[in-house]
């Protein structure tokens, strides 16, 4: 029997960890947030103490110090895949009868142990891959699901960083309704003759595979700076899914979402004086359309509201599951499949290339490029 939540009050929540956990904490500043922050669990660092003061909640340094009336623990610290104790701590909270929302990523066996602990203790356990819960990605998933009710997916073309590979598969799984059948081919080495033509490292490795029965091409930035693992990615996610009628693209994790109808000249157009002398309706469709906001948010908005908004969505899903008394293994089986897929791919890729640069990237605004782009007109080409 899953521990019920009192629907007449806001569930009490503690956040464990104050690195990425600050995204979770930020969510509690949202007006009318339907959960109550009642504590932070940390190692007693200056950052954890400062967060506890800012949010005016107690700082606990051990799971056993957390009061018995806490409903939910958000475990936002590294698990074994990154050398941390996240899975162990999540199980300790569940052994105390608390529901757990745990930030990814976990090894398969760690996740299985957490799911068993949830069932044993009658509580909910959810793995949070975060990005599928933020608004721009949810917009992409919703559009993809609608698309796939009309036409069968034909291909997936995706690019991501190794740090978010697991979340890429969750985004695709939610869009396609699952991950099976799946598989990847061995990843070819980059020939020495190509390496000799450049002094630069190849940031991306390419893999061919199948996801949910759909042919997939994946480009992965398999690079990392161990001392600063959250930085130096070129992008998080860029995903295109295609059908017979066009393709849908998530330009990057924060949007925008684009729809591009398939370029196709009707048969009758090849027999007319002018190529557009045809009644084919699809020739009137814009060649690309933005679904939702035209531009992505800036990064202050991303960390200040977009990402915390994903925490609200994830916690809401956990709460609904707890109220309904769902079996945590039901959704857990899906995430166990993603673990196998993710571990298979990362094994084929090998250990990430270590970045040694010490300088920060020179991040540019669009304004630096816009003048040159807008200077191009429809009649410029004849002067070249």
PEZI-V933317 format. One record per residue. PHI is phi in radians with two decimals (* if undefined). BURIAL is 1 if it has 24 or more other C-alpha atoms within 12 Angstrom, else 0. D_LAST is the distance of its C-alpha to the last C-alpha in whole Angstrom. Layout:
# PEZI-V933317
PHI:BURIAL:D_LAST
PHI:BURIAL:D_LAST
This chain:
# PEZI-V933317
*:0:74
-1.28:1:71
-1.06:1:72
-1.33:1:71
-1.88:1:70
-1.28:0:71
-1.32:0:69
-1.54:0:71
-2.55:0:69
-1.31:0:66
-1.08:1:66
-1.51:1:67
-2.27:1:64
-2.01:1:64
-1.92:1:60
-1.83:1:61
1.92:1:58
-2.21:1:56
-1.56:1:53
-1.20:1:51
-1.03:1:54
-1.13:1:53
-1.13:1:51
-1.11:1:54
-1.07:1:56
-1.03:1:53
-1.07:1:53
-1.29:1:57
-1.48:1:56
-1.16:0:54
-1.01:0:57
1.05:0:59
-1.11:1:58
-1.43:0:61
-2.35:1:62
-1.91:1:64
-1.40:1:63
-2.13:1:66
3.04:1:65
-2.15:1:63
-1.96:1:64
-2.64:1:63
-1.63:0:64
1.52:0:65
-1.21:0:62
-1.03:0:61
-1.12:0:58
-1.11:1:60
-1.13:1:63
-1.14:0:60
-1.13:1:59
-1.09:1:63
-1.16:0:63
-1.10:0:60
-1.57:1:61
0.98:0:65
-2.31:1:66
-1.18:1:68
-1.87:1:66
-1.89:1:68
-1.94:0:68
-2.45:0:70
-1.03:1:69
-1.18:0:73
-1.38:0:73
-1.23:1:71
-1.04:1:73
-1.16:0:75
-1.49:0:73
-1.24:1:70
-1.60:1:68
-2.34:1:65
-2.01:1:63
-1.65:1:60
-1.68:1:59
-2.10:1:56
-2.35:1:57
-1.10:1:55
-1.72:1:57
-1.06:0:58
-1.07:1:55
-2.03:0:54
1.39:0:57
-1.86:0:59
-1.88:0:62
-1.00:1:60
-1.15:1:62
-1.11:1:65
-1.18:1:65
-1.02:1:64
-1.17:1:67
-1.13:1:69
-1.14:1:68
-1.17:1:69
-1.11:1:72
-1.64:1:73
1.49:1:72
-1.83:1:69
-1.23:1:66
-2.28:1:63
-1.93:1:59
-2.04:1:57
-1.23:1:54
-1.17:1:52
-1.96:1:52
-2.22:1:55
-1.15:1:56
-0.94:1:58
-1.19:0:61
-1.10:1:61
-1.10:1:60
-1.05:1:63
-1.13:1:65
-1.17:1:64
-1.15:1:64
-1.13:1:68
-1.11:1:69
-1.11:1:68
-1.16:1:70
-1.09:0:73
-1.70:1:73
1.18:1:72
-2.23:1:69
-1.57:1:65
-2.36:1:62
-2.25:1:59
-1.47:1:56
-1.89:1:53
-1.56:1:49
1.19:1:48
-1.09:1:45
-1.10:1:46
-1.63:1:48
-1.45:1:45
-1.01:1:44
-1.06:1:40
-1.25:1:41
-1.08:1:44
-1.13:1:42
-1.11:1:40
-1.08:1:43
-1.10:1:44
-1.16:1:41
-1.13:1:41
-1.08:1:45
-1.10:0:44
-1.01:1:42
-1.34:1:44
-1.32:0:47
-1.77:0:44
-2.49:0:43
-1.31:0:43
-1.11:1:41
-1.90:1:39
-2.80:1:38
-2.20:1:37
-2.22:1:34
-2.37:1:35
-2.30:1:34
-2.79:1:37
-1.63:1:39
-1.01:1:42
-1.12:1:44
-2.07:1:43
-1.06:1:43
-1.07:1:47
-1.23:1:45
-1.01:1:42
-1.17:1:45
-1.21:1:47
-1.02:1:44
-1.16:1:44
-1.09:1:47
-1.22:1:48
-1.25:1:45
-1.71:1:46
1.47:1:50
2.55:1:51
-2.01:1:50
-1.48:1:52
-1.35:0:51
-2.44:1:49
3.09:1:48
-2.28:1:45
-1.45:0:45
-1.07:0:45
-1.62:0:42
-1.19:0:40
-1.28:0:40
-1.42:0:37
-1.06:0:37
-1.05:0:38
-1.14:0:35
-1.34:0:32
-1.03:0:34
-1.24:0:34
-1.57:0:30
-2.55:0:30
-1.57:0:32
-1.61:0:32
-1.36:0:34
-1.39:1:33
-1.29:1:34
-2.01:1:34
-2.02:1:36
-1.89:1:36
-2.31:1:39
-1.78:1:40
-2.82:1:43
-2.30:1:44
-2.30:1:45
0.95:1:47
1.37:0:47
-1.93:1:43
-1.00:1:41
-2.35:1:39
-2.01:1:37
-2.19:1:37
-1.97:1:35
-2.08:1:37
-1.40:1:37
-1.66:1:40
-2.32:1:40
-2.81:1:42
-1.83:0:44
-1.02:0:47
-1.36:0:48
-2.59:0:46
-1.19:0:45
-1.57:0:44
-2.06:0:41
1.27:1:38
-1.48:1:37
-1.35:1:33
-2.82:1:34
-1.49:1:37
-2.33:1:37
-2.43:1:34
-2.29:1:35
-2.18:1:34
-2.08:1:36
-2.08:1:35
-2.23:1:37
-1.09:0:37
-1.75:0:36
2.70:1:33
-2.39:1:33
-1.95:1:34
-2.22:1:33
-1.63:1:34
-1.10:1:31
-2.61:1:34
-0.97:1:37
-1.64:1:37
1.63:1:35
-1.35:1:33
-1.85:1:34
-2.07:1:31
-1.99:1:32
-2.20:1:29
-1.06:1:31
-1.15:0:30
-1.29:0:27
-2.60:0:29
-1.54:0:29
-1.14:0:32
-0.95:0:34
-1.16:0:34
-1.17:0:30
-1.42:0:30
-2.08:0:32
-1.86:0:30
-1.17:0:28
-1.98:0:26
-1.04:0:26
-1.63:0:27
-1.40:0:30
-2.69:0:32
-1.59:0:35
-1.05:0:34
-1.11:0:35
-1.16:0:33
-1.27:0:30
-1.64:0:30
-1.32:0:31
-0.97:0:28
-1.23:0:26
-2.72:0:27
-2.34:0:30
-1.54:1:32
-1.76:1:35
1.83:0:37
-1.00:0:35
-1.28:0:32
-2.06:0:32
-1.38:1:34
-1.23:0:37
-1.33:0:37
-1.30:0:39
-1.18:0:42
-1.21:0:42
-1.05:1:42
-1.37:1:45
-1.54:0:46
-2.47:1:46
-1.15:1:44
-1.15:1:46
-1.03:1:49
-1.07:1:49
-1.15:1:49
-1.11:1:52
-1.04:1:54
-1.12:1:53
-1.15:1:54
-1.14:1:57
-1.08:1:58
-1.14:1:57
-1.10:1:60
-1.11:1:62
-1.09:1:62
-1.13:1:63
-1.18:1:66
-1.12:1:67
-1.39:0:67
1.22:1:69
-1.19:1:66
-1.37:1:66
-1.07:1:64
-1.25:1:64
-1.06:0:62
-1.34:1:59
-1.05:1:59
-1.09:1:59
-1.08:1:56
-1.25:1:55
-1.13:1:57
-1.10:1:54
-1.09:1:51
-1.05:1:53
-1.09:1:54
-1.08:1:50
-1.10:1:49
-1.18:1:51
-1.10:1:50
-1.15:1:46
-1.17:1:47
-1.15:0:49
-1.16:1:47
-1.23:1:44
1.50:0:47
-1.11:0:47
-1.01:1:44
-1.11:0:42
-1.49:0:44
-1.46:0:41
-1.97:0:42
-1.07:0:40
-1.97:0:42
-1.53:0:39
-1.37:0:38
-1.16:0:34
-1.53:0:32
-1.29:0:31
-1.88:0:28
-1.49:0:28
-1.09:0:25
-0.99:0:25
-1.18:0:23
-1.94:0:20
-1.11:0:21
-1.03:0:19
-1.15:0:16
-1.17:0:16
-1.30:0:17
-1.28:0:14
-1.37:0:12
-2.02:0:12
-1.16:0:13
-1.90:0:10
-1.23:0:7
-1.06:0:5
-1.20:0:6
-1.47:0:4
-1.09:0:0
